[in-house]
């Protein structure tokens, strides 16, 4: 192959192919991208923007993340929200104010919502007591973990309380870490107020920027 042919191959063959391979690796192995439709993350991310997330980063408090909705709310569709609390944190909402481990989170404005809740997020390997509120907030997580267990277990729910083999489940040993996610616009849905705690496995990427 003469020099002219080599240059032509590099310019029109090898470099475009290498560029394509790099783009595909970035898109499917490193980057995760979602178009924000609506005002869920307003004013931080305007409607119509694209959020770009990096996979394999450990989420921290305050990070905006891309995560998979449970099957009951969108069938695994990719969504976006902000991490408010980490595994082991307690989260409390009362009188229109949000608290994390006893400290007010001032980035969320006071609202007229009269809902009150308080719970502690499970850590992997810990056994967590299930009061009526946590039974509701942890329901999808419990169902998913039991489903992934190879042992056949009869799980039923009565008045919001879990029963296994007919006996009330008063505590549960979680195999995964869980987070509490909220939208920046609390007038929108869905986030952890509607779908409960979010497992580390559901979080796909940490958003670094948007366009």
C-alpha positions as CSV (number, residue, x, y, z in Angstrom):
1,X,0.0,0.0,0.0
2,X,1.6,3.3,-1.1
3,X,1.7,6.4,1.1
4,X,-1.3,8.1,-0.6
5,X,-3.4,5.0,-0.1
6,X,-2.4,4.8,3.5
7,X,-3.3,8.4,4.1
8,X,-6.7,7.9,2.4
9,X,-7.4,4.8,4.6
10,X,-6.5,6.7,7.8
11,X,-8.6,9.7,6.8
12,X,-11.6,8.0,5.4
13,X,-11.5,4.6,7.0
14,X,-9.6,4.2,10.2
15,X,-10.3,7.5,11.9
16,X,-14.1,7.6,11.3
17,X,-14.3,4.0,12.5
18,X,-12.3,4.7,15.6
19,X,-14.4,7.8,16.3
20,X,-17.6,5.7,15.9
21,X,-16.3,3.1,18.4
22,X,-15.4,5.8,20.9
23,X,-18.8,7.4,20.6
24,X,-20.6,4.1,21.0
25,X,-18.5,3.3,24.1
26,X,-19.2,6.6,25.6
27,X,-22.9,6.5,24.8
28,X,-23.7,2.9,26.0
29,X,-21.1,2.2,28.7
30,X,-20.2,5.6,30.2
31,X,-22.8,8.2,29.4
32,X,-26.6,8.1,30.0
33,X,-28.7,10.8,28.4
34,X,-32.3,11.8,29.0
35,X,-34.5,14.6,27.6
36,X,-36.3,16.5,30.4
37,X,-40.0,17.0,29.4
38,X,-42.0,19.1,31.8
39,X,-41.2,21.1,34.9
40,X,-40.1,18.3,37.2
41,X,-36.6,19.7,37.8
42,X,-37.4,23.4,37.3
43,X,-35.8,25.8,37.7
44,X,-32.6,23.8,37.8
45,X,-33.1,22.0,34.5
46,X,-35.6,23.7,32.1
47,X,-38.1,21.6,30.2
48,X,-36.7,20.5,26.8
49,X,-33.1,20.3,28.1
50,X,-30.9,17.2,27.8
51,X,-29.3,15.9,31.0
52,X,-26.0,14.1,30.6
53,X,-25.1,11.5,33.3
54,X,-21.9,9.6,34.0
55,X,-22.2,6.0,35.1
56,X,-20.2,4.3,37.8
57,X,-20.1,7.4,40.0
58,X,-21.1,7.0,43.7
59,X,-24.1,9.4,44.3
60,X,-23.8,12.0,47.0
61,X,-26.3,14.1,48.8
62,X,-27.5,16.9,46.5
63,X,-26.6,15.0,43.3
64,X,-29.1,14.9,40.4
65,X,-29.3,11.4,39.2
66,X,-30.9,9.3,36.4
67,X,-32.7,6.3,37.7
68,X,-35.1,3.6,36.6
69,X,-38.6,3.8,37.8
70,X,-40.2,0.6,39.2
71,X,-42.4,-1.4,36.9
72,X,-45.5,-0.1,38.7
73,X,-44.6,3.5,37.8
74,X,-43.4,3.5,34.2
75,X,-42.1,0.0,33.7
76,X,-38.4,0.7,34.1
77,X,-38.5,4.1,32.3
78,X,-35.5,6.4,32.9
79,X,-36.3,9.4,35.1
80,X,-34.5,12.1,36.9
81,X,-34.5,13.4,40.5
82,X,-32.2,14.8,43.2
83,X,-30.7,12.7,46.0
84,X,-31.9,14.1,49.3
85,X,-30.8,11.3,51.7
86,X,-28.3,8.5,51.6
87,X,-28.5,4.9,53.1
88,X,-28.6,5.2,56.9
89,X,-29.9,8.8,56.9
90,X,-33.3,9.6,58.5
91,X,-35.7,11.8,56.5
92,X,-38.6,13.7,58.1
93,X,-41.2,16.0,56.6
94,X,-43.5,18.0,58.8
95,X,-45.2,21.4,58.8
96,X,-44.1,22.0,55.2
97,X,-40.4,21.5,56.2
98,X,-37.9,18.8,55.2
99,X,-35.3,17.5,57.6
100,X,-32.4,15.1,57.1
101,X,-31.0,13.4,60.2
102,X,-32.6,16.2,62.3
103,X,-31.2,19.1,60.2
104,X,-33.5,21.3,58.0
105,X,-32.8,21.1,54.2
106,X,-33.2,24.7,53.3
107,X,-32.8,24.1,49.5
108,X,-36.4,22.8,49.6
109,X,-39.0,25.6,50.1
110,X,-41.7,25.4,52.7
111,X,-44.9,24.2,51.1
112,X,-48.6,24.0,52.1
113,X,-48.4,20.2,52.0
114,X,-49.8,18.9,55.4
115,X,-48.3,15.4,54.9
116,X,-46.1,14.2,57.7
117,X,-43.6,11.3,57.5
118,X,-40.4,10.2,59.1
119,X,-38.3,7.1,58.3
120,X,-34.7,5.8,58.2
121,X,-33.2,4.6,54.9
122,X,-32.0,1.0,54.9
123,X,-28.4,0.1,54.4
124,X,-27.3,-3.2,52.8
125,X,-27.1,-6.0,55.3
126,X,-29.1,-4.2,58.0
127,X,-32.3,-5.4,59.5
128,X,-34.9,-2.6,59.6
129,X,-38.0,-2.4,61.8
130,X,-41.2,-1.9,59.8
131,X,-43.7,0.4,61.3
132,X,-46.9,1.2,59.3
133,X,-45.3,4.2,57.5
134,X,-42.1,2.4,56.6
135,X,-44.2,-0.6,55.4
136,X,-45.7,1.7,52.8
137,X,-42.5,3.5,51.8
138,X,-40.6,0.2,51.6
139,X,-43.2,-1.9,49.9
140,X,-41.8,-2.0,46.4
141,X,-38.3,-2.5,47.7
142,X,-39.4,-5.5,49.9
143,X,-41.4,-7.0,47.0
144,X,-38.4,-6.6,44.6
145,X,-35.9,-8.1,47.1
146,X,-38.2,-11.1,47.8
147,X,-38.8,-11.6,44.1
148,X,-35.0,-11.8,43.5
149,X,-34.6,-14.3,46.3
150,X,-34.6,-17.9,44.9
151,X,-36.6,-19.2,47.8
152,X,-40.3,-19.2,47.1
153,X,-42.0,-16.9,49.6
154,X,-45.7,-16.1,49.9
155,X,-45.8,-12.4,50.5
156,X,-49.2,-10.7,51.0
157,X,-50.3,-7.3,52.2
158,X,-53.2,-6.5,54.6
159,X,-54.1,-2.9,55.3
160,X,-50.6,-1.9,54.2
161,X,-48.8,-4.4,56.3
162,X,-46.6,-7.2,54.9
163,X,-47.2,-10.9,55.8
164,X,-45.0,-13.8,54.9
165,X,-46.5,-17.3,55.1
166,X,-49.4,-15.7,57.0
167,X,-47.2,-14.2,59.7
168,X,-46.8,-10.4,60.0
169,X,-43.4,-9.1,58.9
170,X,-42.2,-6.7,61.6
171,X,-38.7,-6.3,60.3
172,X,-36.8,-6.9,57.1
173,X,-33.1,-7.5,56.2
174,X,-32.4,-5.5,53.1
175,X,-29.7,-6.7,50.7
176,X,-29.2,-3.3,49.0
177,X,-28.6,0.3,49.8
178,X,-31.5,2.7,49.4
179,X,-31.9,6.4,48.7
180,X,-34.6,9.1,49.1
181,X,-35.0,11.1,45.9
182,X,-37.1,14.2,45.3
183,X,-37.8,16.4,42.4
184,X,-36.7,20.0,42.5
185,X,-40.3,21.0,41.8
186,X,-42.3,19.4,44.6
187,X,-45.5,20.0,42.7
188,X,-44.5,17.4,40.1
189,X,-44.4,13.6,40.2
190,X,-43.0,10.9,40.6
191,X,-40.3,10.8,43.3
192,X,-39.8,8.9,46.6
193,X,-43.0,10.5,48.0
194,X,-44.9,8.4,45.5
195,X,-42.8,5.4,44.7
196,X,-40.9,4.9,47.9
197,X,-37.2,4.3,48.5
198,X,-34.9,3.8,45.5
199,X,-32.2,1.1,45.4
200,X,-28.6,1.7,44.4
201,X,-29.2,-0.7,41.5
202,X,-32.0,1.6,40.1
203,X,-29.6,4.6,40.0
204,X,-28.0,4.6,36.5
205,X,-25.9,7.8,36.4
206,X,-25.0,11.0,38.2
207,X,-25.9,14.1,36.1
208,X,-22.9,16.4,35.5
209,X,-24.4,18.9,33.1
210,X,-27.4,19.7,30.9
211,X,-27.9,21.4,27.6
